[in-house]
């Protein structure tokens, strides 16, 4: 049993102000007959369901009680710990027989999940014997409040209701309840919400109760939207959840969310476009679940809608990822009261209790469908896994091969992530040939004849195509100045985002190989540890960056070469490579270097001499001393929380280097002299002009002029162009248009229109912004002669989102060190409007401009987007550490 909480009753009685509460009724389902031997939420927590938004500790306490009081029907399983140390757990509820046999049932589901090793007769037997399974996942976004309390309602109902309907469900269905997927964000919301409440709850959408302070409760501790993290697995909450799902492979996965308070209730079937790797049988069950949900919503008089807004194309949602192991996965969205009550635009009052009730009904209706279709669900799951393996045998791609000739750390991380997804990855232990190419030992291979075939294709292909008819409709909408219906990014290829080379082979590779495990960082090594001069660490991956970070924090003296060089040992070292000499560092260096290599994964090479055959010697002006910079980051309004969170995460969790968060009000006049780097994340709404003002801009200019490094991310670049003395000599572009500047006269010369298409051209506005791009993967060319791009491959891939296009810097102002490729080479993956493709071509992705003794560095697109474009992270780290090394403050 977990020790998740401390007693709450005294807290509820003594520490919560007396607030007038609206009447609340326990959630109900028609025909329920509750036994008195199961404790209600009110009996355990001191308030009825729907009358108070439950804190994470309260939710944990109730489920602990149920597991303790009813061990024959409830098992509580911890599966992860949040960044702030809060435990995440799920409970399994079923009949006493099923709970007693739970370990065997889950083991049998894992057997069914791999038809390659299961005789058909045994598979048929398992399908007849196994129960259905449903996973209810609640409150991934911490400020989406009703699903978590509805999870408690469902648990109580399943244990207490003696009606024939519920007993029929328990007879052949196991129910997995993950009541709170984001306890850190939920705690942030609940504590702040009750801090704003006065004598009575307000329903006014203008009230403080309904307007959360930055960064709001949606995200986790590092401000990640975890409903976009399922393919990259950057957060511990997501990794734990994916591992837990693979212990049972639940047949139905419900991801329960909330949306705007005026919207009603949404459930499957989803909106178009569908990912083509979702199978017809899955779509049929999604339709059946929606129909039964609709039946009960009609019965109870609840409005709902389907097939709008929320699509099933991007695989990184909780409501999508399980589809690719063969489950039925979907999102449920309840209109949110975002508090106790909310006045809708039609004047009706929506309450928190309404959300709890409607979610509970949707959950129960879904369980009913699962129970009724248990055999079909099991058969479909098995057939999905079987046909996936067979399709992988017959596909034109039989093997994905990663040559792994550079970026050792990036390959290890990606292969570990793929393994965590349940994908089998092998590493060759010998040289081999395949499909006309030669590969060295150490190359990685992913065969497609796996039950995870559809997930493999979804994650590794450059592009997952969208339906052409859907794209045609979006073009029509754009022509009529209507927003497109693409809900999220259109590309997410992991090899492209990691910037790794990948070959595709039409046959199975036969080679002596070892299976890769889930570890994303392996211990590094030190060659020739007792070398007389010191050590070299080749630059070019995150392992060398982790080594640098930890060495600097330990006070070791590091130098870094701006140019590649050839040492007398005959080896060529890339620009950025690190140099540790014994002369510059204290005694005991060998042991410290060995420990750092083991911790960071870096490959360290000892050298007896500093002699260089080609390139700069270690005393050259082209070799810079690296300092341990003090890094500040703008935090709070108007920064975009997602940008701020990922930018901080990459430094703190990616390489273990601390960042100080500073609010804009302090930046206006603060003495920043003890900081060397200041990061401006992308912004929301008004941007930095209002937040910093002229005083703040002058202060930041002074910071740079005296030797600081100012780094702008994404749309924060636009702020650098503001004022009479902009910090960056670029300009933002309007959309390319043939329209002339409108005349002031009320009448204009006449013209003849021969075709309707000419009418459309007249409708284009003058000096409008480019159309918004939902998100695609773009190829960019790297100027490898600049110190900012040390260790970076000639081509990098970035996610491009938005509509900001910037002019290149003139040579006398600065350098465009990374620029988007030409129009025919630009698109790496996904979809982009043709006009945007043409305009983005050759424009800058990364600019650097000296200002005084410092540097202004601008990423026109987010280098840390969702922290999953790993191939851009070293550029960002270069900007921070090499930027500081190239600034010249008075030290």
N, C-alpha and C positions, 0 to 999 in steps of 0.2 A: 504493500500500500504506500502510495506517495504521501509525503508530508508537504502538501502544496500550499497550505494556507495557515493563517492564524485566526483565532476566533473573531467573528465579525459582529455578533449580536450587541456587544457593548459599544462597538463603533457606530452601529446603526442607531442605537438608543441615545448615545451621548454626544456624538460628534457631527451629526447631520442636522442642519437647521430645520425647524418645523416649516414645511411647505405644503400649501394646499394642493392635494393631488386629485386628479380626475378619477372618477370611478373606473375600476379595472375588474375584468372578469377572467377567470382562468380560461385558457384556450380550450375549445371544445370541438368534438367531432360527432356528427350525428350517430345516435345509438350507443354511445359510450356508457359503460357501467363500471364505475371506479370502486375498487376494493380499498378499505381503510388502512390496510397494513403497509401501504407505500407512502412514504412521507412526501408531502407537497413541498414546493419551493418555499412557500410561506412558513411551513413548520420548521424548515432547516435554516432559512436565511432571514426570516422575520418580516417579509413583505410578499404579497401575492404577485405572481407573474404579471407583467405589464404595468405594474405600479412604480417600479424603479428600474433604471438601466443598471444591469449587474456588472460589477467590477470583475476583473479576471480572478481575483482571489475568491470571490463569492461563487462564481461559476465552477471553479475547481472544487470548492468545498461541497457543493451540491452533488457533483458526480462522485467525489470521494465517498460521500454518505451512501449513495446508491450502490456503489461497488462493495462497500463494507456490509450494508444491510442485506444485499441480495446477491451474494457471490455465486449462487447457482445459476443466475441469469445475466450477470454483468461482469465483464472483465475490463479493468482500466489499464491502459498501456501507455507509458511515456515514450515519446519518439524524438524529441529534440528539446533544445533550450534556446530561448531567444537571446538576442544580444545583451539585453538587460538582466538576464539570468532567470527569466520566468519559464517554468516548464510548459511544454506543449504535450498534449496527450489526446488519445481517443479512447472511447469506450466501445465495447462490443456487447450488444444486447441480443439475446436469442432464447430459445427454449432451453430448459435445463439439459436436455440431451445434447443439443448442439454446443452449448458452452462447455460441457464436460469433454466433448470431442474436438474442441476448437483447434488444437494443435494439429491433429490429424487432418481435419478439414482443410486447413490452410496449406498443409503439406501436399494434399491431394490437388488443390487448386494450382499449386506451383507445378505439379506433374502435368496437369492438363494444359498448362501454359506452354509446354514444350512438346508438341506432337512428334518431334523427331525421335524422341526417346521413349515414346509411349505406344505400345501396340494398339491398334484400332479397337479391338475387343475391350481392352481395359478402359479406353477412352469412353466407349459407349456405356460401360458400367458406371464410371464416375459421373457421367452426365445424368444418369438415372438416380444416383444416390445423393449427390451433393446438393446443398441448399443454394438458393439464390443469395446474392449479397448486394447491399446498397450502402454507399458511403455518403453521409451527409456532412458537408464541409461548410462551416459557418464563419462569417465575419472575417474574411481575409483582409478587407479594408476596415481598419479599427473604428472608423466613425460610421460604419454601416451596422446599426446597433441591434435591430430586431432579430436577425438570424441566430445570434448567440443565445438569447433568451428562449427563442423558439426551439432550439436544440434541447434545452432543459424540459420544455413542455413535451416534446416528443419522447424523451427518455421516461418521464413520469407516466405518460400515457401508455407506452408499451408495457410497462411493468404493472400498472394499476388497472388497466382496462380489461375486464373479463368478457367483453363482448365477443361474439363469434367471429366478427370481422378481424379484430386484432389477433385473436388466437390462431386464426387461419394464416395470418402473416407470419407469426412466430413459428408456426409448424414447419415452414419450408424456407425461411429467409433469415439471414443474419444481418443485423443493422449495425453499421459502424458510424459512430457520431464523433466528429472532430468539432467540438463546440466553439472553439476560439482559435483561429489560425494566426491571429496577430495580436497577442496579448499586450505588447508594448504600445502599439498604436491605440488599442482600445482603452488602455489605462489612461493614455494621454487625453483621449476624448472625454472619457467619463469624469475625470478629475477636473478638467477645465469647464466642462458643461455645468457641473453642480456648483462650481465657484461663481458662475454668473447668475444663478437663479436667486430671485428675491422671495417675496411673500407668496407669489403664485407663478406658475409656469406661464410663459408668454407663447401665444401662437403666432405672433407677428414675425414674418420673415425678416424684418429689419432688426429684430432684437438681438442682443449679444448671444443669446442662447443658440441662435440659428446662424451665427457668423463666427466660425472658429478662428482663433488667432493662428498665425503661422507657426508651425507647418501643417496644422490640422492633424487629425487622427488617422487619416487614410493609410499612411505609410508606416513602416516599421522603424526601428531605432535609427538606421542609416538612411531613412527617408526613401526607401525603395517601394515602388508599387509592385508588391509581390505577385500580382496577377499578370505580370509580364516576365516573370523570372523562371518559369517552368522549363525553358529550354537551356538556359545558361547556368542555373543552379548556383547562383552566387551567394545566396543567403542561407544560413543554417536552418531556418524554418522550412524553406523549400526542399533542401536536401533531405531533411528528416522525413518530410511528408512523402517524397518520391520513394524513399527506401521503404517506408511503412506500406505504401500501396503495393509494392512488389512482394510483400509477404503473403498477400491474399488475392491480388488482382480483382478488386470488387467489380461486379458486373454492371453496376450503375453508380455513377459519381455525380452528385448534385453539388454545385458550387453556389452557395446562397449569398446574394449580395443585396444592396439597396441602390436606388437611383433617385432622381429628382422627385420631390414630394407631390408634384402635380400629375404624375404619370400613371399610376395604377399598379398593375402586377404583370410581369413578363415571365413566360416559360416557353419551352420548346414547342414546335420546331424553330430553329434559328433562322436568322436572316441570311440571304445570299451575300457574298459567295461562300460556297462550301469548299473546304480543302479537298482536292481530288483524291486524296488518300483515305477519306472517310467513305466507307463502303455502303452500298445500297441497303443491306440488312440493318445497319446501324441507323440509317435515316428512317427506316420503317419503324423501328422501336421508338425513336425520338418522337415520331408522329403519334404513336399509340400512347406514350406517356402524356403528351400534351392533351390528347383527347380525354383521357381519364381525369387529368387535372381540371380540364374545362368542365367536365360533368359535375364535379364537386363544387367548383366555383359558381356554376349556374345554380346548383342546389341551394347554396348559401347566399346568393345574390352579390357575389364579388365580381368586379370588372377585371378583365385581363386583356392582354394582347400577345400575339406571337409573330414570328417572321419579320420583325422590324428591328433595326438598330444594331443588335448584337449578333455578329456573324460567327461562322465557324471556320474561318480561314487561317488566322494566325495560331500557331500551335503552342504558344507560350502562356495561354490562359489555363487556370485550373479546370475550366469547363471544356478544354480542348485536349490537353496532354493525355488523359487516360484513353481518349479515342484511339490513340495510336498503339496501344497495347491490346486493343480489342474490346474495350469497355463501351458503355453508353454514357457519355458525359455531356453535361449541359449547365447553363447558368439559369438561376432563378433571381429575378430582380423585383424587390418590393419598393414601392414608393416610400421614401424615408421621411419620418417626422423629424429626424435629426434632433430629437429631444422628446419631451413628453407629448407635445401637441403642436400642430402646424396648420395654419390657415391656408387652404389651397386657393388658387385664383378664382375658382367658382364659389368661394365662400364656405365650403364644407371644412370641418375640422378633422384632420387626420391625426390619430393618436399613436403613440408607441405601442399600445396594446393592440391596435388594429394590425400593425406589422407583425407582431408575435403570432396573432391568431391566423393571419393569412399564410404566413410561412409554415406554421404547424399543419395547416390543412393541405398545403402543397406537398409537404414531406409525407404526410400520411397517404395521400392519394398516390404518390410515387411508389411507396412501399406496396400498396395494393396491386399496382400494375406489375411490379417485380414478382410478387408472390404468384400472381395469375399466370405470368409468362416465364416462370422459373426455368422450365426445361428448355424453352426457346432461347433464353438468354445464355444458358450454359452451352447449348449446341452452337449458337452463333459465335460465342467466344472461342470455342475450340476450332470451329471452321475458319475463323479469322486468322488464328495463329497457324493453322495447317496450310491454308491457301497462301499466306504470306511467305512461309518457307518455300512452298512450291513455286511461287512467282519469282522469288529470288533465284531459284534454280534455272528458270527459263528466261530471265530478264536479259536485256542487252548489257546491263552492268552486272557482272558477277562478283567483282572485287573493287573496292576503293583502296588505293595504295597511296600512303603518305611517304615520300622519299626521306623526309626528316633529315635533310642535309644542313639545315640551319634552325635556329630558335628551338633548342632542345627543351627549354622550360615550357614554351608554348605548346609543343607537341605533347609533352607529358601531361600538362593540364587538360588539354582537349581530350586525350585518350582516357584520362581518369573520369572526365565528365561523361563521355560516351558510355563508359563502363557503369557509372552510376545510373544511367538511363536504362540499364539492362541490355545494352548492345555489346556483343562479343567482339573484342579487339585483340589481335595478335601482333606480336613484335617478332620480326624475323631474327633468327640467331645465326644466319649465314647469308652470304651474298646470293642473289638469285636473279633470274630473268623472267619477265612476264610481259606479254603483249608487245614484244619487240623492244622493250626497255630493260636496262640493267639497273639493279638496286643493290645497295650495300646492306650488310647486316645492321639491324637497328630500325629499318623501315617498318612502318605500321600497316596492317592490313585489316580491312573490315569486309568480310564476305556478306553477300546479300541473302544467302539462303538461311535466314534466321527468322524466327517468329516475329522479331522486331523489324522486319523488312520495311514496313510503311514508315516507321519512325526513322529508320536509317535514311530513306529517301527524303523524308521531310527535312531532316537536319543537315544532310550532306550535299544535296543538290544545290546548284547555284540559284535556281529559281523554281518555285512551285507555281505552276501557271494558274492564273485566274480565268474564270469562264469568259470567253470572248463576248458573249451576248451581254454579260454584266458590264464589261469594260465599255462596250458600245453605248449602253444606257448612261454610263457616267460621262462619256463625251457629250452626249445630248444634253445632260444636265448642265455641264460647264458652258455649253453654247448658249444656254438660257439663263446664265448667271445664277445657277442653283448650286449648292454645295454638293460635292460628290458623296457617295455612300460607302467609301472605303474606311473602315473603322480603325485600322491600325497599320503598322508597317507592312510592306508587301515583300520584304526580303529579310532573311534571318540565317542564311547559310553559315553554319559554324566555321567551316574551313575558311571561307572568305573573311568572316569577321576576325578570325585569328590571324589572317594574312599568311596562311600556310599553303604550300603547293600540294596539289592533289591530282592523282592520275586515276582514270577509270579504265578498267580492264574487263573484257568480255569473256573471261574464263576464270575459273577458280585457281588461285595461286597455291601451288604445292611447295611448301618450304618448311624446314624445321623452325618452329616458332613457339613462343611462350605466351600464355594468356595474360593480358594487361589487367591489373586490378583497379580499384576506384581511387587510388591515391593520386592527387594532383600535383604534389611536390615530393620528389625523392631526394635523399641525401646526396650532396655533392661530394667532391673529392679534391685532394691536393696532390698533384704530381711533384715529385722531388721536394718534399716539405722542408728539408734542411738546406735548401739552396742558399748560396752565400749572399747574393745581392738582395733578393726579395722575391716578389711574386707579381705575376700578370694575371688579370681576369679579363678574358675577351668580352667585349661589350656587345649586346645585341639581343638579350632576352631578359625576362623578369627575374630570373635567378641572379644575374649579375646586378640588377637593380636592387634586389633584396640585400645582397652582400654589401653594396655601397651604402645603403640606408643604415644597416646595423653597424658597419665599420665606422661610419661618421659619428653615430650616436655613442660609440664606445671611445671616441676621441682619437681614432687612428688617422694618420695623415695619408690622404689619397691624392694621386694626380691622375689626370685623364688627357689622352691625346686627341686633339681635334682632327688629326689625319691618320689614315692607316699607316702601318709601318711593318717592316720585316725584321725580326730579331735575328741575331746570329745563330740561333737554334734552327733557322731555316723556315720558321713558321710565320705566316702573314697574319697580323692582328688588325681587326677593324677599327675604324675611328671610334673614339669613346672608350677604348679599352683602359682598364684601371691599372695603376702602378702603385705597388706598396714596396717601399725600400726599407731594409732594416735600419739604415742610417737615419731615416725620418721618424722611426717608431720605437717604442720602448722595448725593453727585453721581454722575452716570452712571446714574441710575435708568432712563432710557429704554432703554438698551442691555440692561440686565439684565432688564427686563420683557419686551422683545421676545424675548430668548433663552428665558426661562421659558415664554412663551406657545407658542413653537415646540416646545419639549420636551414640554410637558404637554397640549397640545391646548386650552388655555383660550382663551376669547374675552374679550379685555381691551378696555375702552373708556376712552379718555382724556376728561377733563373739565377745563374751564377754571375752573370755579367750584364751590364746595361747596354752593351754594344749593339747598335742597330745598323743593318746593312742598307736599308732603304726607308725613307720617311724621317720624321723628326726624332732627334735624340731626346732623352727624357728631360734635359735641361733647356729645351727649345721654348721659344715664346708660343709655339703651337701646342705646348703641353701645359694645361692649366691645373692649378691646385683647386681641389674641391673642398668647399667649406660646408659645414652643417648648417643649412639656412634655417632661420626662424620663419615659418610659413603661416601667413594669415589668410583667412578666407571670409568673404562677405557672407553673412548669415542673417536670416530673417527677411521680412519684406524689404524690397520687392523681388528677392531672388526666387527662382523656381526651385521648390524643395527637391525635386527629382534630380536636377542638375547639381545643386549643392551637395546632396547626399552622395551621389555617385562620385563626384570629384573628391570628396573627403574620403570615401570608401577606398578608392584606388590607391591613395597614398597611405592611409592608415592600415587597411587590411591587406592591400596588395603588396606593399613593401615594408609595412610596419613603421611608418614615419608619422609623427604627430602633427596635427594641424590645429591652430587656434582660430576659433570662430569669433568674428567681430561683427556687431550690428552696425548698420549704416549710420545711425545717429552718432556713434563714436568716431566713425571714419571722417566725419566732416572736419573735425579739428584735432584729432588725436595725434600725438607724437608717435610716428611710425618708425622712428630711427632704429629701433632694435629689431625690426623685421627686415628681411631681405627679399621676400616674395609675398605678393598679395594676389589672390585669385578672385576674379569676378565671375561667379557662376552665371549661367543664363538667367533671364528674368521673366517674371510674369507681369501681366497687366502694364503698369505705368513705366516700368524700367527705372534706371538709376537717376535719371534727370531730376525727378522730383525728390527722390530719397536723399541724394547727395548734394544737389544744388551747386551753385557756382563755388561756394566755399569748399565743398567736398572735392570738386574737380581740381581746384587749385591745390588742395592738400595732397591729392594723389599725384598731380604733376610734380610737386616738390619731392614727393617720395621717389619718383622715378629719376628725376634730374640728379638727385644726390647719390644714385646708385642702386635703386630698387628695381625689381622685376615685377611688372604688372601683366598678368595673364588673363585675357578675356576668353570666355567659353561661349560658343554659339552666338545667340542674339545679343549678348553683352558687348559684342564687337561694335554694335551700332552706337553705344554710349561713347566709345573712343573717338567717334567722328564729331561729337557735339562741341559747340562753343566756338569762340573766335580763335582759339589756339588748340585745335584738336590734337589728341595724343597719337592719332594714326592718320596718315595722309591718303587714305582710301576714300571711296564714296560708295554708297549703296545705290544699286541700279533699280530703275523702274522696269516694268515689263517692256519687252521689245514690241514696238507698235508703229504702224505707218500713219497713225492718226496725227493730224496737224493740231497745233494749238488753237483752241476755240477763239473765234472772233468775238469782239464785244458787241458788234452790231446786231440788232434784232433780226435782220434778214441776211441770207448768204446767197452766193451764186448758185444757180440751179445745176443739176447734174442728171445724167441718164443712167438708169440701173438696168443692165441687160439681163442679169441673173440674180436669183434670190440670194446666192452666196455673197453678192456685193452688199446686200442689206445687212447681212451678218457682220461684215467688216465695218460698216458704219456704226454698229452698236458698241464696238470696242471703245472703252474710255481712253482719255488722254492721260498719260502718266499714271497708270495704275500699277499696283504691285503685281509681280508674277503670281500665277496661280499657286495655291498651297500644294506641296508635295507630301503625301502621307508618310512616305519613308521608303527609300530604296537603297541598294548598295552601289557605291560609286567607286570607280578606279581613279586613283590620283598619282601623279608623277612626282617623285622626290628628287630635289636638288641635293645630291649626295656630297657636294663640295662645301656645304655649310655646316658649321659646328652644331647647329640645332638638330640636324638629322643624323648625327653620329650613330652608327649601328643599325640604321633603318634600311630596309630593303628598297630597291629602286621603285617599286610600286606598293602603295598601301591602299587598303579599302576602308571607306568610311560609310556610316549611315548618313544619308542626306534627308533631313526632315525640314519642312517649312518653305519659305519663299524669299529668303534673304540671299541676294547675290551681290558680291562686292567687286569693285574694280581692282585690278592688280596695282601694287605699289610701283611707283617709278623708281628707277635704279638709284637715283640720288636721295631717295627718302628711306628706302629699306629693301628688304628682300621678300619675294614670294617663294618660300622654301618648299612648299608643297602646293601643287596646282592640280585641279581636275583635268583629266585627260580630254582629248578631242571628242567631238560628238559621236564618232563611230566606235570609240573605245570606252566611252564614259560608263555605260551601264554594265555593272558587274553582276547584279542580281535584282530581281523584282521588276517593278513597273514604274515608269515615269511618263508624264505628259511630254509629248514630243517638243513643244515649244520650250519647256523647261530644260530638256536635254540639250537643246541647241544653245540656250543662253548660259547654262552652267559651264559648258565646255571651256577649258583653259582658264577659268577664274580661280582665284586663290582659295585654298583650304587652310593654309597656315602662313601667316605673315609675321615678320619681325622688323621692328623699327627702333634704332637707337634714339633715345631721348636723354640728353645730358650724359650722365655717367651710367645710366641704366638702360633697360630694355622694355619695350612694349611688345608683347607677343599675343597675337590674335588667332584663335581657332574659329573659323567662320561656321563650322559645324561642331557639335559636341564630340570631343574625343572620348568621353566616358559614358556615352549614351547607354543607359541601363547597365553600365559596367560590363557589357558583353561584347564590345568591339575590341577585343584584346589586342589586336594588331595595332591599335592606335595608342595603347597605354604607354609604350616606351617613348613615343614622341612627347606625350604630356609630361613624363618624368624628366626627359631632356629639358623641356621648357623650364621646369622648376629648378633642377640642380645644375645643369649646364648653363642655363640662363643666368643663375646667380654667380657661377664661376666667371662668366664673361662680362658681368657688370663690374664697374670699377669704383665702388664706394671708397671713402677714406677709411681704411681698416685699422 
